Amino acid sequence: MNHSYTLTLVFAVFLMVDLCAKLWLSGRQIRHVARHRDVVPPAFTDTVSLVSHQKAADYTITKTRFGMLELALGAAMLLGWTLLGGIDTLNLSLRGWLGTGMAQQLALLACFAFISGAIDLPLTLYQTFVIEQRFGFNKMTLRLWLADLAKSTLIGALIGLPIAALILWLMGAAGSLWWLWAWAVWMGFNLLLLVIYPTFIAPIFNKFKPLDDDVLKQRVTALMNRCGFAAKGLFVMDGSKRSAHANAYFTGFGASKRVVFYDTLLAKLSPAEVDAVLAHELGHFKHKHIIKRIVGLFALSLAGFALLGWLSQQLWFYTGLGVRPNLSGPNDALALLLFLLAVPVFSFLLSPLFALLSRRHEFQADAYAIKQTSSHDLSTALLKMYEDNASTLTPDPIYVKFYYSHPPASERLQRMSTGVLA
C-alpha cells in the first residue's frame, strides 16, 4: 500500500470519525438540556426564574442544532475541497491563467478564502438575523452587517496578503529551514497584532469612549492599584449596537493594555459586581495565564511549521489529499492550504485537554477575584451574565469536557460557596 493511498484512507476515516463524534456530542447536549428544561436546578431556584431557564434551554438547543448543520456542511466542504478535487481544480485553473509564480499562489489563497467565505455567508446571516433575532440578542441592521463584512474583508486582505506573500517567499527562498524563519515571522506578527489591534483595528468597528462614571472609575482604579496592575485606559465599547450580550475584557499587550467594558455590561451590573468581574480578569494576568497561552501558542506553532516543512516536500501529501502538485514549480500555497485543512481533522481529540486547561484557569481567576472583592458580588455578577447571555445551567457533562472553555455556572458557584476554586 503506497503512502498516498494510506493518507487518503486515514484522512477519510478521521474525517468521518471526527464528524460522527461531534454530532454525537451535540445530540447529547440537546437531549440533556431538553430533559432539564422544565425544572430550574435546586441551586438556582431563588435566583433564576423558570422563564429565563427555559429561554436559555431553547437558545442552547437551537444553536446546537444549527451547529450540527454547520458541522455537516463543513465536513462536506472539506471533502469537496480535498479528496473530490476542489483545490486541485482551482489550482490548475489559476495556474493556466497566471502561470506558476507568486501571483498564482496568492490568488489561490485569496480565491479559496473568498469562496469559503461566500459559502459561509448564508449561515452567518441566518445565525444573526434569525436565531439571534428570535431570542432578542441581535441589534444589528443589515446595513451595519454589510459594512462590517466589507471592513473585515478589506482589513483581512490588507494584512493577510502581505503576510502570506512573505511566508510563501520564505518557503521558496530560505532553504530547508524556511519553516523556522516563517514561524518567527508568524509569531512576530501575532505579537504585533496584540499591540496594534486595540488602537488601530478595533475602533474601525466599534466606538470606544473613556469610562466617565467617576464612582465606578475610582472603584476600578483602586482595585487595579491594589492588584498592582496598570492599563493604558478604561474604556466603554458600544457593544449594544450589535448585540444584547454583555462582556468585559482586557486587550492589548505590554504598555498598550486596555480595560474594555461593554455598555450592556455596565447597564446590568452594580459597581461592586463590575469590580468582581474585573478582578476575575485581573486574576488571569496575576496567574500569567495570558503569557502561558502565548508560550503554548509559540510551541504549537513551531511544531506545526516544522511538520509543514517536512510534509511540503512529500509528494504523497498532495496526492493523498486529492491534489496534483506542480512538478516544475512551487507548491507552497498548496501545502499551506492542505495543511490548514487537514490538521483540525487529526487534532480533534486534543480539544478536551485544551478545554480542561482553560477551565482550570477560570477557576484560578475566580479564586483570585474572591480574594480581592467578594464571592457574593462575583456570584451575582456571573448569574446575571449567564442569564443575560441565555447560557444553559444544565449542559451535558461530556459535552462540557470537550467544548467548554469556561466551567458551567453550577460548578463555578458551587466552588465559590465551598471556597475550593483553584
N, C-alpha and C positions, 0 to 999 in steps of 0.2 A: 504494500500500500504506500503510495507516494505522499510526500508532505502536503502537497496541495489538496489532495482528496481528504486527507486526515483533517486538515484545518477546516475544510468545508463541512465535514460531518460534525466535528466538535463544535463549531460555531452554530450550526443549525440546532444541535441538541441543547446547547447552553441557552440559545435564544428561546427555545420552546420551554425549557425548564424555568427560565427567568420570567417569562410571561405567565406561565401557569402558577408559579409561586406567588407572584404579585396579585394575580386575580384571586387566588385562594385567600390571601391575606385581606384583600379588600372585601371579599364576601364575608369573612369572619367579622370584620369591623361593622359592616352593615347589619348583620344578624344580631350581633351583640348589642349595638346601640338601639336597634328596634325593639329588642327584648326588654330593655330597661327604660323605654321611652315614657311610659305612663306613671312611673314612680320616681320621685326625687330621692336620691340616695340619703339615708338617715343623717349623715353628717352635714347635709346642706338643707334640711327641711326648714330651718329657721331663717335661712338667708337667701334661698333661691326659690322662686315661685315655680309651680308646675308649668305655667305657660312658657316661662323662659327656658326651662329644662326641655320642654317639647320642641321649642323653636331650635335649640342647639342640636337636638337629636335629628330633626328634619333637615337642618342645614348640613350636618355631617353626612347623613345618608345621601343627600342629593349630590354633594361634592364628591363623595366616594364613588357613587355610580357613574358620575361624569368622568371621574378619573379612570375608571375601568374602560370606558370608551377610548380615552386618550391612550391608555396602555395598549389596547388592541391596534389602534391606528398607528401608534409609534412602532410597534413590532412589525406591522405590515410595511410601513415606510422603510424601516431598516432593512428588511428582507428585499424590498424593491430596489433600494439604493445599492445593495451589495450583491447577493447571490443571483438576483434576477437581472442584473446588468445596468441599473440606472446610472451609477457613477461612470461605468465603462462607456456607455453611450454618450453621456455628457462630455466626458474627457476626449473621446475620439472626435466628436463634433467640433469642439473648441480647438483641438489640435489641427484639424483640417482647415480651420479658418485662420488661426493665429500662429500656427507653427508650434515649436516646442520650447519657446523661450519663457522669460519671466512673465510676460503679458498673459500667456496662455495659462500659466499656473495660478496667477492671481485671479484671472477670470473664472477658473474652475472653482476656487474657494468662494468667490463672490456669487457666482451663479448658484452654487449649492446652498449658500446661506439664504439667498433671495427666494429660491424655490421652496426650501423648507419653511421659511417664514411665511410665505404665501399660503402654504397648506395649513399652517397653524392658525392663520388669521380667523377663519370661521369659528374655531374652537374658542379662541380668546374673546371674540365678540359675544359668543353665547354665554361664556362664563361671566363676563362683565355685565352685559345688558339683559340677561335672562336670570341666571342664578343669583348673582349679587343683587340685582334689582328686585327679585322676588322676595328676598329676605331683608330688604331695606338698607343694604350696605352701599350700593353704588350711588355715587353723587356725580359721576362723570356724564358729560354730554358727548354725543357722537363727534362734535367738532373738537372738543378737548382730546378725545381719544385719538382722532386722526392727527392732531397736532403733536401729541406725544409720540405717535408712530413715526411721523416724519422726522422729528427731532432725534429720536433714538436711532433711526436708520442712518441719518446723516452723521451723527457722532460716532456710531459704530464703524462707518466707512472711513471717516477721517482718522480714527485711532487704529482700527483693526487692520486696514490695508497696509499702512507703513510697517506695523509690527510684523505682519505676515510676510511682507517683502523682505524685511531684514532677516527673519528666521529662514526663509527659503534661500536667501543669498548665502547665509552661513552654511546651510546644508550642502550647498554646491561648492563653496569656496574655502571652507575652514578645515578640510581634511577629515580624517577618521574620527577626530574628537569634536566634530562640529556640534554634537549634542550637548557637550559641556558648555560651549560658548552660547548656544541657543538657550540653555537653561539659565545661564547667568543673565542674559538679556530679558528673558521672560520674568524672572524674579525681580530684576531691577524695575521693569515696567509695572509690576504689581505694587511694589513699594511706592513708586512714583504716583500711581493712581490713588493710593491711600492719602497722599498729601494733597493732590490737586482736586480730587473729587469734591470735597466739601466746599471749596472756594469757587471753583470754576464750572463744574458739571452739574451738581445738584441744583444750584439756583436757576438753571435753564428750565427745569421742570416745576420747581416749587418756589414760593416766596418764603424767605427767612427773615424774621424781624427779631431784634433783641427782646428778651423777656422784660416786660415793662411792669409786671406785678411786683412792687417793691417789697411787700411782705414775703412773697414766695422767693424772690431773688435773695433776700437776706438769709432765709432758711437754707436755701440751696447752697449759697456761698459758704455759710457756716459749716454745713455738712461736708463740703468739699475740703475746706481748710482742716477740719477735724480729721479727715481721712488722708490728708497730705496729697491732695490731687489738684492739679492746675489745668485749666482749659482756656482756650482762646476766647470763648464766649458762651453765653447761654442764649439759645435761640428757640423761637416758636415757629413751627412749619405749618403751612396752611393745608394740612392733610385732608381737611373736611371737604375740599373742592373735588376730591376724587373718591373718598370712601369714608364711611362712618366708623371704620375700625380705628382703634386708638393704640398709641405706642409711644415709646421714648427710646432714644438710642444715643450712643457715642459714635462719632465719626471722625475720620482723620487719623493722623499718626504724628507722634512727636509733638512739636510745637503747634501743629495745626489742629489738634484735637478740639472738638466742639461737643457741647451737650445740646441735643435737639429734642424738643417736646412737640408732639402733635398737638394742634389746638384742640382736637377732640379729647385728648387725654386730660388736659388742664380743665376742660369743661366738666369732667365727670369725677375727678379725684379731689379730695381735700388736700391742703398744703402738706399735712402730715403724711398722707398716702403718697403724694408726689415724692416727698423725701425718701420714703421707704423704697419706692421703685428706683429712684436714682441711686440709693445706697446699694441696691442689688447690682446695678450696672457697675458701680464702683468696685464691688466685690470681684467682678471679672478681672478688673485691672489689678486689684490687690493680689489676687492669686496668679497673676500673669497668664491668664487663660488666652488672651489675645496673642501674646508672644509665643506661647506654646503652640497655638494653632498655626501661626505663621511659620514656625520652625517645622511643624508637621507638614505644612504645605510645601516647604522647601525640600524636605526629604522625599515626599511622594513624587513631586515634580521631577526631582533629579533621577529617581528610579524610572519614572515614565519616559523621560528623554533618553536615558541610557537604553531602555528597551526599544524605543522607537529607532534609535541609532542602529541597533542590530537588525531589527525587523525590516527596515527600509532597504537593506542590502540582500534580502532573501526573496527570490523570485516567487516562491510558493506563497509568500504572504499576500501578494497581489492576486495571483491566480486563484488561490484558495478562497478569496473573498469576492470573486466574480469580476476581476478587472484584468485586462490585458495591458501590462506595462509597456512603456516605450523602451525598446531595446537600444535605441541610438540617441536618447536624450534623457533629460532629468525626469524623475517621477516623484519629486519631493512633495508636491501638493497632494498627489495621490496617497502617498504614505501618511501624511498628516491626517487627511480625511478618514482613511480606513482605520487608522489607529484610534482616532477620537470616537468613531462609531463602534468599534469592536470592544474597547476596554470596558465600558459600562456593563456589557453583557457578561463579562467574566469576573467582574468585581462586585456583583450584587450581594454576595454573602459577606462582604465587608461592612455592609450597611448597619447591621446590629451593633458592631463594635464601635463605629463612629457615633451612632446614636447613644450608646451607653456612656461613652466618654463625655458627650455633650450634656447628658442628663446629670452626670456627676458634677460637672462644672456648675450647672444651675443650682444644685443643692448647696454647693460650697458658697455660691454667691448669695443664696438665701440666708445661710448661716451668718455671713458677714453683715448682711443688711439688718438682721435682727440685733446684732451686737451694736450697730450704730444707731438704729432707730427703735422699732418695737415690732414684735411678732404680730400684734393686733393690727397695726397700721399696714404691714405688708400683707397680712391675710385678707383684710378687707379690700385693699387695692387689687390684689390678684383676683379675688372673687368678682369685683366689678369688671375687671378686664376680661376674665373668662366669659362672664355673662354678656358683656358688651360685644365681644367678638364671636358670640354663639359657639364657644368651644364646648364640646360634649364633656360631661362629667363622668361618663361611663364608657370609655373606649375599650376595645378588646385588648387584653393584656399582651397577647403575642404580637398584634399589630403595633402596639406601643414599642415593644422591644426592637422592632425592625425600623420604625419610621420616626418616632417622637424624639425630637432634639430637646424638648422641654418635658419634664415629668408631668403627668396628669395632675389636675387640681387636687384630687383626693390624696395623692401621695405627698404633694408639697405641703398641704395644710395639715396632714397627719403628722408629718415630721416636725413642722413648726410647733404643733401642740405638745409634742413629746420632747422637743429640744434636741432631737437626734437628726442632724442635717448633713453634715459633711461626710 
